Amino acid sequence: MIQKVELPSTMEGKTVLVAGAAGFVPSYVSEFYLNLGAKVIGLDNFITGSRSNIELLSKYDLFEFHECNIYESMPDFSQTKIDYIFSLASPASPIDFKEIPLEIMRVNSEGTMHLLELAKEKKARFLEASTSEVYGDPEIHPQREEYVGCVNPIGPRSCYDEAKRFAEAMTMAYHRRYGVDTRIIRIFNTYGPRMRPDDGRVIPNFINQAMSGSDVTVYGDGSQTRSFCYVTDLVNAIHNVMFSKEHTPFNCGNADEYTILETAETVMKFLNSDSKIVYKGLPEDDPKRRRPNMDKLQSVSDYAPQVSFEEGIKRTAEYFKSMQK
Ligand SMILES: NC(=O)c1ccc[n+]([C@@H]2O[C@H](COP(=O)([O-])OP(=O)(O)OC[C@H]3O[C@@H](n4cnc5c(N)ncnc54)[C@H](O)[C@@H]3O)[C@@H](O)[C@H]2O)c1
């Protein structure tokens, strides 16, 4: 029987370390804990993150930043108290899989190990950001946490999928071997402002194509499905998992499922776009269906997504528009 989540009313006096703080999701996680009164220490080497996110976080007095590659060397934290560690540093877009596969594998293995060592030394609670990609091209639907996945270990996505599976395995090993207080989340497609407009993921692609009136590119026949979570809803899920009592993985996302064709049409409708849909070949190992079963997190917490798809798409489109000014 899993125990219920008890959320803290404040994080004042606590120190939270966020690896990957300049990135899309991690910048929201950092902001969330700064707003709860915590001191936040951010680490990033800017391989896919943005300096503007660090400028934004630097407006908070309790934010401290170290530029570093976490698989090469960590800052000296010998005199620093750390209570919570979020292991969020990893490129996550399919365009990165082709360009920086070894960096992805190293940050999720050696980088994660450095963070786990720090958690062990500081007796900090540690959360690993894994991914729905650990399920690969799933044979069961929707995906429950017990499902062990169907991943091609040598395919073009394997640098990411297998690295995250390794990161999960190492997190459980530190928990079992050293008693580190660990948590694991499996994030399903998340979108929102601060994504890179050109990062190759489906929502930024569709929004930018729809806004500019150029062709909207659907890969395959568009019948493959995805579930999309707005970023602030994801942060709420992450917070609930960090304060759960459970060490095994939680799916984190939004269970509403759309075909890719529906997604393209919906984005075009929300943005009043008269773009045309064009079809291109499906990439190798592209998962056919993706939808989280959210029962586990919902059975221990009040987590429920708050931001509708329409609202989320409009906010993200506004952000991309503001970047063009
Ligand atoms: N966004 C999603 O839909 C999604 C889905 C599943 C999992 N995730 C996971 O969530 C986390 C954040 O993803 P995101 O979408 O915000 O990606 P992102 O690329 O915007 O953020 C990752 C950050 O990590 C930094 N980083 C990468 N390697 C590093 C290294 N060696 N040393 C220091 N910093 C490093 C990058 O510069 C970047 O700022 C990742 O672990 C990702 O795998 C995200």
The ligand as a Tripos MOL2 file, in Angstrom:
@<TRIPOS>MOLECULE
LIG
   44    48     1     0     0
SMALL
NO_CHARGES

@<TRIPOS>ATOM
      1 N1         10.2140   17.9690  -22.1810 N.am      1 LIG1
      2 C1          9.7790   16.7360  -22.2800 C.2       1 LIG1
      3 O1          8.7670   16.4770  -22.9440 O.2       1 LIG1
      4 C2         10.4890   15.6200  -21.5580 C.ar      1 LIG1
      5 C3          9.9780   14.3270  -21.6990 C.ar      1 LIG1
      6 C4         10.6090   13.2790  -21.0330 C.ar      1 LIG1
      7 C5         11.7080   13.5270  -20.2260 C.ar      1 LIG1
      8 N2         12.1930   14.7830  -20.1120 N.ar      1 LIG1
      9 C6         13.3920   14.9780  -19.2630 C.3       1 LIG1
     10 O2         13.2720   16.1690  -18.4970 O.3       1 LIG1
     11 C7         14.5510   16.8080  -18.3780 C.3       1 LIG1
     12 C8         14.4540   18.2210  -18.9240 C.3       1 LIG1
     13 O3         14.0620   18.1640  -20.3080 O.3       1 LIG1
     14 P1         13.7930   19.4800  -21.1640 P.3       1 LIG1
     15 O4         12.7920   19.1360  -22.1730 O.co2     1 LIG1
     16 O5         13.5420   20.6300  -20.2790 O.co2     1 LIG1
     17 O6         15.1990   19.6140  -21.9050 O.3       1 LIG1
     18 P2         16.2040   20.8480  -22.0290 P.3       1 LIG1
     19 O7         17.2150   20.4350  -23.0460 O.co2     1 LIG1
     20 O8         15.4860   22.1270  -22.2500 O.co2     1 LIG1
     21 O9         16.8800   20.9030  -20.5670 O.3       1 LIG1
     22 C9         17.9760   20.1110  -20.2000 C.3       1 LIG1
     23 C10        19.0750   20.9970  -19.6360 C.3       1 LIG1
     24 O10        20.1820   20.1630  -19.2330 O.3       1 LIG1
     25 C11        21.3960   20.8210  -19.6040 C.3       1 LIG1
     26 N3         22.4550   19.8080  -19.7270 N.ar      1 LIG1
     27 C12        22.5220   18.7750  -20.6180 C.ar      1 LIG1
     28 N4         23.6650   18.0830  -20.4510 N.ar      1 LIG1
     29 C13        24.3380   18.6860  -19.4140 C.ar      1 LIG1
     30 C14        25.5770   18.4250  -18.7740 C.ar      1 LIG1
     31 N5         26.3890   17.4320  -19.1680 N.pl3     1 LIG1
     32 N6         25.9450   19.2250  -17.7360 N.ar      1 LIG1
     33 C15        25.1390   20.2450  -17.3320 C.ar      1 LIG1
     34 N7         23.9550   20.5460  -17.9180 N.ar      1 LIG1
     35 C16        23.5640   19.7680  -18.9440 C.ar      1 LIG1
     36 C17        21.0460   21.4800  -20.9310 C.3       1 LIG1
     37 O11        21.9420   22.5040  -21.2810 O.3       1 LIG1
     38 C18        19.6400   21.9900  -20.6600 C.3       1 LIG1
     39 O12        19.6630   23.2930  -20.1070 O.3       1 LIG1
     40 C19        15.5290   15.9100  -19.1430 C.3       1 LIG1
     41 O13        16.1370   15.0100  -18.2450 O.3       1 LIG1
     42 C20        14.6420   15.1620  -20.1050 C.3       1 LIG1
     43 O14        15.2050   13.9330  -20.5050 O.3       1 LIG1
     44 C21        11.6150   15.8350  -20.7570 C.ar      1 LIG1
@<TRIPOS>BOND
     1     1     2 1
     2     2     3 2
     3     2     4 1
     4     4     5 ar
     5     4    44 ar
     6     5     6 ar
     7     6     7 ar
     8     7     8 ar
     9     8     9 1
    10     8    44 ar
    11     9    10 1
    12     9    42 1
    13    10    11 1
    14    11    12 1
    15    11    40 1
    16    12    13 1
    17    13    14 1
    18    14    15 2
    19    14    16 1
    20    14    17 1
    21    17    18 1
    22    18    19 2
    23    18    20 1
    24    18    21 1
    25    21    22 1
    26    22    23 1
    27    23    24 1
    28    23    38 1
    29    24    25 1
    30    25    26 1
    31    25    36 1
    32    26    27 ar
    33    26    35 ar
    34    27    28 ar
    35    28    29 ar
    36    29    30 ar
    37    29    35 ar
    38    30    31 1
    39    30    32 ar
    40    32    33 ar
    41    33    34 ar
    42    34    35 ar
    43    36    37 1
    44    36    38 1
    45    38    39 1
    46    40    41 1
    47    40    42 1
    48    42    43 1
@<TRIPOS>SUBSTRUCTURE
     1 LIG1         1 GROUP 0 **** ****
